[in-house]
Amino acid sequence: MKPETQEGIEKAEGDRKVARREIQTVHPVWNVVCFLAQQCAEKYLKGFLEEHSIAFQKTHDLLVLLNLSGGPISELDSLRLQLAHLSTFGIATRYPGTQADKQAAENAIQTTETVRTVVRTKLGLSDG
């Protein structure tokens, strides 16, 4: 695996770890959970692209990243609506005017876990 891919995956795992820890606290910050879930999925998709030498621009749009893959991760095609929604947490909830709630956070984590599982399998990584 390319060093850049490995670094991205490690950062994605850090985002996942903190999001999962935060969602279990007594008073979770839903916006943060959703943001970190989005970041984890984004880093996994970018890691896949990096490993396959597919160029990408700076973006938080998970559908753009999925589309760039050209089909090798078609297992995620059925999640297009969820990925579009998850993409909004890359920026929107970081500023006033948009709030996430418990259901949004749970959905974000679930979508991210699917992205993680699929991409890790494609990269030949254990579920670790």
C-alpha positions as CSV (number, residue, x, y, z in Angstrom):
1,M,0.0,0.0,0.0
2,K,1.2,3.5,-0.8
3,P,2.4,5.5,2.2
4,E,-0.1,8.3,1.3
5,T,-3.0,5.7,1.3
6,Q,-1.8,4.3,4.7
7,E,-1.6,7.8,6.2
8,G,-5.2,8.6,5.0
9,I,-6.5,5.3,6.4
10,E,-4.9,5.9,9.7
11,K,-6.5,9.4,9.9
12,A,-9.9,7.9,8.9
13,E,-9.6,5.4,11.7
14,G,-8.9,8.3,14.1
15,D,-12.0,10.1,13.0
16,R,-14.0,6.9,13.4
17,K,-12.7,6.2,16.8
18,V,-13.5,9.7,18.1
19,A,-17.0,9.7,16.4
20,R,-17.8,6.3,18.0
21,R,-16.6,7.4,21.4
22,E,-18.5,10.7,21.2
23,I,-21.8,9.1,20.3
24,Q,-21.6,7.0,23.4
25,T,-21.1,9.9,25.9
26,V,-23.8,11.1,28.2
27,H,-24.3,14.3,26.2
28,P,-23.1,13.7,22.6
29,V,-22.4,16.6,20.3
30,W,-24.3,15.3,17.3
31,N,-22.7,17.8,14.9
32,V,-19.3,16.6,15.8
33,V,-20.3,12.9,15.4
34,C,-21.7,13.6,12.0
35,F,-18.7,15.7,10.9
36,L,-16.2,13.0,12.0
37,A,-18.3,10.3,10.3
38,Q,-18.3,12.3,7.1
39,Q,-14.5,12.8,7.4
40,C,-13.9,9.1,7.9
41,A,-15.9,8.2,4.8
42,E,-14.2,10.9,2.8
43,K,-10.7,9.7,3.8
44,Y,-11.6,6.1,3.0
45,L,-12.8,7.1,-0.5
46,K,-9.8,9.3,-1.1
47,G,-7.6,6.5,0.1
48,F,-9.1,4.2,-2.4
49,L,-8.6,6.7,-5.2
50,E,-5.0,7.4,-4.1
51,E,-4.1,3.7,-4.0
52,H,-5.5,3.3,-7.5
53,S,-3.7,6.5,-8.8
54,I,-7.0,8.2,-9.6
55,A,-6.6,12.0,-9.4
56,F,-9.1,14.0,-7.4
57,Q,-9.7,17.6,-6.4
58,K,-10.2,18.9,-2.9
59,T,-13.8,18.1,-2.1
60,H,-16.1,17.0,0.7
61,D,-18.6,15.6,-1.7
62,L,-18.7,11.8,-1.3
63,L,-20.7,11.3,-4.5
64,V,-18.0,13.1,-6.5
65,L,-15.4,10.8,-4.9
66,L,-17.5,7.7,-5.5
67,N,-18.1,8.7,-9.2
68,L,-14.3,9.1,-9.7
69,S,-13.7,5.5,-8.8
70,G,-15.3,4.5,-12.1
71,G,-17.2,1.6,-10.7
72,P,-14.7,-0.6,-8.7
73,I,-16.6,0.2,-5.5
74,S,-20.1,-0.3,-7.0
75,E,-21.1,-1.9,-3.7
76,L,-21.7,1.6,-2.5
77,D,-24.0,2.6,-5.4
78,S,-27.0,1.7,-3.4
79,L,-26.0,4.2,-0.7
80,R,-26.0,7.2,-3.0
81,L,-28.7,9.0,-1.1
82,Q,-27.1,8.3,2.2
83,L,-23.7,9.5,0.9
84,A,-25.2,12.7,-0.5
85,H,-26.7,13.4,3.0
86,L,-23.5,12.5,4.8
87,S,-21.6,14.9,2.5
88,T,-23.6,17.8,4.0
89,F,-21.9,17.2,7.3
90,G,-18.5,18.0,5.8
91,I,-19.2,21.7,6.1
92,A,-22.8,22.6,6.9
93,T,-23.0,21.5,10.5
94,R,-19.7,23.2,11.3
95,Y,-21.5,26.6,11.1
96,P,-24.7,28.1,12.6
97,G,-27.9,27.4,10.8
98,T,-27.7,23.6,10.5
99,Q,-28.0,21.1,13.3
100,A,-27.6,17.4,13.5
101,D,-29.6,15.2,15.9
102,K,-29.3,11.7,17.3
103,Q,-30.9,10.0,14.3
104,A,-28.7,11.9,11.9
105,A,-25.6,10.8,13.9
106,E,-26.7,7.2,14.0
107,N,-27.3,7.2,10.3
108,A,-24.0,8.9,9.6
109,I,-22.1,6.3,11.6
110,Q,-24.0,3.5,9.9
111,T,-23.2,4.8,6.4
112,T,-19.6,5.4,7.3
113,E,-19.2,1.9,8.6
114,T,-20.5,0.5,5.3
115,V,-18.0,2.7,3.4
116,R,-15.2,1.6,5.7
117,T,-16.0,-2.1,5.3
118,V,-16.3,-2.0,1.5
119,V,-13.1,0.1,1.0
120,R,-11.1,-1.9,3.5
121,T,-12.1,-5.1,1.7
122,K,-11.1,-3.5,-1.7
123,L,-7.7,-2.5,-0.2
124,G,-7.1,-5.9,1.2
125,L,-7.2,-4.7,4.8
126,S,-8.6,-6.7,7.8
127,D,-11.6,-5.3,9.6
128,G,-9.3,-4.5,12.5
